[in-house]
Amino acid sequence: MKICTHILAIVLTLFFNQVSAQQNENSKSFELAWKIFANAVIDSNTSLLAKLSLDTIKCPLCAENTELERQAMNKIRFTKSYPDTLYSYLAKIPTELFFKNELYSFFNDKTIKNLINLSKISFSNLDSLDKICEVHVLADDPLYKAKGEDLQWDFQFQFVDNEYKFVAFYTTP
């Protein structure tokens, strides 16, 4: 009985060590993907950004950037279909348009450098298999700091075809 228990303990230890090593490898792979992506954003390399992204980007904030968009959203905001309409249709933007018209409206010359400032970045996995990962970047936005809040940019990536692809952009709060 003790031998079986010891064998089981050894097998479990080996299994969890292998899982831990794989997660560590995935984490390094994701951090490298982020560095490439962040530098492409800073360099405005839209062709590389398109290759590092899926065909559409989910960005709920992008559905209300102009006065015309805000008026359209206000018409449906309190309807039952609002969340579905926002997240399934309006918030999905073709990648090329997202990088051309939307993403750079959230940064200025100072804050964009936070994308590569390790003291402003944190990483998280949204599932146990590291298939969906996020990078959280503190924006250091003075308007939010004046209110005692921190603005955070959230970049979401999905592991597809053996690489991480950019899929969504959010802000918090």
C-alpha positions as CSV (number, residue, x, y, z in Angstrom):
1,M,0.0,0.0,0.0
2,K,2.8,2.4,0.9
3,I,4.6,1.6,-2.4
4,C,1.4,2.4,-4.4
5,T,1.1,5.7,-2.5
6,H,4.7,6.6,-3.2
7,I,4.4,5.7,-6.9
8,L,1.2,7.8,-7.1
9,A,3.0,10.7,-5.4
10,I,5.9,10.5,-7.8
11,V,3.6,10.3,-10.9
12,L,1.6,13.3,-9.7
13,T,4.7,15.3,-8.9
14,L,6.1,14.6,-12.4
15,F,2.7,15.5,-14.0
16,F,2.4,18.8,-12.1
17,N,6.1,19.6,-12.8
18,Q,5.5,19.1,-16.5
19,V,2.3,21.2,-16.4
20,S,4.2,23.9,-14.6
21,A,7.0,23.8,-17.1
22,Q,4.5,24.1,-20.0
23,Q,2.8,27.0,-18.3
24,N,6.2,28.7,-17.8
25,E,7.0,28.2,-21.5
26,N,3.6,29.6,-22.5
27,S,4.1,32.6,-20.3
28,K,7.5,33.3,-21.9
29,S,6.0,32.9,-25.3
30,F,3.2,35.3,-24.5
31,E,5.5,37.9,-23.0
32,L,7.6,37.7,-26.2
33,A,4.5,38.1,-28.3
34,W,3.5,41.2,-26.2
35,K,7.0,42.8,-26.7
36,I,6.7,42.4,-30.5
37,F,3.1,43.7,-30.4
38,A,3.9,46.7,-28.1
39,N,6.9,47.8,-30.2
40,A,4.8,47.5,-33.4
41,V,2.2,49.8,-31.7
42,I,4.8,52.3,-30.7
43,D,6.4,52.2,-34.2
44,S,2.9,52.5,-35.8
45,N,3.8,49.4,-37.8
46,T,0.2,48.6,-38.9
47,S,1.1,45.9,-41.3
48,L,2.9,43.9,-38.5
49,L,0.0,44.7,-36.2
50,A,-2.4,43.2,-38.7
51,K,-0.4,40.0,-38.8
52,L,-0.3,39.8,-35.0
53,S,-4.1,40.2,-34.8
54,L,-7.3,38.3,-35.8
55,D,-9.5,39.8,-38.5
56,T,-11.7,41.8,-36.2
57,I,-10.9,43.4,-32.8
58,K,-13.5,43.7,-30.0
59,C,-13.5,47.2,-28.7
60,P,-16.6,48.4,-26.9
61,L,-15.2,51.9,-26.4
62,C,-14.8,52.2,-30.2
63,A,-18.5,52.0,-30.7
64,E,-19.0,55.5,-29.2
65,N,-16.0,57.6,-30.4
66,T,-18.0,60.2,-32.4
67,E,-21.1,62.2,-31.6
68,L,-23.0,60.3,-34.3
69,E,-22.0,56.9,-32.7
70,R,-22.9,58.2,-29.2
71,Q,-26.4,59.2,-30.5
72,A,-26.9,55.8,-32.1
73,M,-25.8,54.0,-28.9
74,N,-28.1,56.2,-26.8
75,K,-31.1,55.0,-28.8
76,I,-30.4,51.4,-27.9
77,R,-28.6,51.7,-24.6
78,F,-31.5,50.8,-22.3
79,T,-33.1,48.1,-24.6
80,K,-32.9,44.4,-23.9
81,S,-30.8,43.9,-27.0
82,Y,-28.1,46.5,-26.0
83,P,-25.5,44.1,-24.6
84,D,-25.9,41.6,-27.4
85,T,-25.9,44.4,-30.0
86,L,-22.8,46.0,-28.5
87,Y,-20.7,42.9,-27.9
88,S,-21.6,40.9,-30.9
89,Y,-21.8,43.5,-33.6
90,L,-21.0,47.1,-32.8
91,A,-17.8,46.4,-30.8
92,K,-16.2,44.3,-33.5
93,I,-14.1,46.3,-35.8
94,P,-12.1,45.1,-38.8
95,T,-8.4,45.0,-37.7
96,E,-7.2,47.5,-40.4
97,L,-9.8,50.1,-39.3
98,F,-9.1,49.5,-35.6
99,F,-5.4,50.3,-36.0
100,K,-6.0,53.2,-38.5
101,N,-8.9,54.9,-36.7
102,E,-9.3,53.8,-33.2
103,L,-6.2,52.5,-31.2
104,Y,-4.1,55.6,-31.3
105,S,-6.9,57.8,-30.0
106,F,-6.2,56.3,-26.6
107,F,-2.6,57.3,-26.3
108,N,-0.4,60.4,-26.4
109,D,3.4,60.6,-26.8
110,K,4.0,60.0,-23.1
111,T,1.5,57.3,-22.3
112,I,2.3,55.1,-25.4
113,K,5.7,54.4,-23.9
114,N,4.0,52.7,-21.0
115,L,3.4,49.7,-23.3
116,I,7.0,48.7,-22.8
117,N,7.6,50.0,-19.3
118,L,7.7,46.8,-17.2
119,S,6.7,48.8,-14.0
120,K,3.4,49.7,-15.7
121,I,2.6,46.2,-17.1
122,S,1.0,43.1,-15.7
123,F,0.1,39.8,-17.4
124,S,-2.8,37.5,-16.7
125,N,-4.3,34.3,-18.0
126,L,-8.0,34.1,-18.4
127,D,-8.1,30.3,-18.7
128,S,-6.0,27.5,-17.2
129,L,-4.6,26.5,-20.6
130,D,-3.1,29.9,-21.4
131,K,-5.3,30.1,-24.5
132,I,-6.6,33.6,-23.6
133,C,-4.2,36.0,-22.0
134,E,-4.3,39.7,-21.2
135,V,-1.8,42.5,-20.7
136,H,-2.8,45.3,-18.3
137,V,-1.0,48.6,-18.8
138,L,-1.3,51.6,-16.4
139,A,-2.0,54.6,-18.5
140,D,-0.9,57.4,-16.1
141,D,-3.8,59.5,-17.4
142,P,-3.8,62.9,-15.5
143,L,-7.6,63.1,-15.8
144,Y,-8.1,59.9,-13.9
145,K,-5.3,60.6,-11.4
146,A,-7.1,63.8,-10.5
147,K,-10.1,61.7,-9.6
148,G,-7.9,59.4,-7.5
149,E,-8.3,56.6,-10.1
150,D,-5.9,54.8,-12.4
151,L,-6.8,54.2,-16.1
152,Q,-5.7,50.8,-17.3
153,W,-5.6,49.6,-20.9
154,D,-6.4,45.9,-21.3
155,F,-5.1,44.1,-24.4
156,Q,-6.5,40.6,-24.9
157,F,-4.8,37.8,-26.9
158,Q,-6.0,34.4,-28.0
159,F,-3.7,31.4,-28.8
160,V,-4.6,30.5,-32.3
161,D,-2.6,28.3,-34.8
162,N,0.4,28.1,-32.4
163,E,0.7,31.9,-31.8
164,Y,-0.9,34.6,-29.8
165,K,-3.2,36.9,-31.7
166,F,-4.6,40.2,-30.5
167,V,-8.4,40.1,-30.2
168,A,-9.7,42.8,-27.9
169,F,-9.0,46.2,-26.3
170,Y,-10.7,47.5,-23.2
171,T,-10.1,50.1,-20.6
172,T,-10.6,49.9,-16.8
173,P,-12.4,51.7,-15.2
